[in-house]
Amino acid sequence: MSKQTSIEWFAQKDTELTIQFLEGKLNQIQLAIEKMQCLQQAKQMHKEEIIEAFIGHDSDTKENIDVAEQYYQETYGGNNE
């Protein structure tokens, strides 16, 4: 079984939340809050995916992680996420 990407995870959570809303288990405010929290988590997961892809699985030394973090910030802006 392959690892679920941040995009796939977010799409699944979004669908689950929409179903909960349609079933009356969440109101509009709860839905908006839950979706925002999921989006923030997906952004963090995506950042970690980018960094992992940049440094590879065998090279997670502190220096390589710092370089990967810098690459992410320069490429995607980071926005403190």
N, C-alpha and C positions, 0 to 999 in steps of 0.2 A: 504494500500500500504506500503510495507516495505521500509526501508531506504536504499539508494544505498551505497554500500561500496566504498572505495577508489579504489579498483581494478576494480570494475564495471565502476566507473566514468572514470578511465583512459582508459579502453578498449573502452568505448563509444567515448571519445574525440579523441583517436588515430584513430578510424575508421572515424570519421568526418573529421579529418585533412587529412587523406589519400584520402578520396573522393574529398576534395577541391583541393588537389594536382593533382589528376587524371583529374579533370575538368579544370585544368589550372588556378585555382584561387590563388594558391600558387606556388612559385618556390622552388627548392630544399633547398635553404638557409632558406627561410621563414618556410618551413616544419620542418627543423631541429630545428630552434629556438623555434617554437611553441610546438613541441614535448618535447623539453627539459624543457620548462616552465611548461607544463602539468605534466611531470614527477616529477618536484620539488614540485608542488602543491599536487600531489597524495601522495608523501612521507610525506608531512606535515599532510595531512588528515589521512594517515595510522598511523602516530605517535599519533595523537589525538585519533584515535580509540583504539589503544593499551592502552593508558593512561586511557581512559574512561572505558575500560573493566577491567583494573587493579583495579581501585578505586570503580567502580560501580556507579550507578546513584545517590545514596543517600549520598555519602560520599565525596563530593568535597570540603572538608576543605583544607586550605592552606597546612597543614602538609601532608595530604593524597596525594595531587597533587605533592608535593615535593618528596615524597616516590615513587610515580608512575613515575615521571620524572627520578629519579635515577635508577629505575628498567629498564626503556627504554634505558637509556644511557649504563647501564651495559650489557643488553641483546643484544641490536642492534647496539651499538657503537655510535649511534646518528649522527655522522658526521655533527654536527651543523645544523640539519634539524628539 
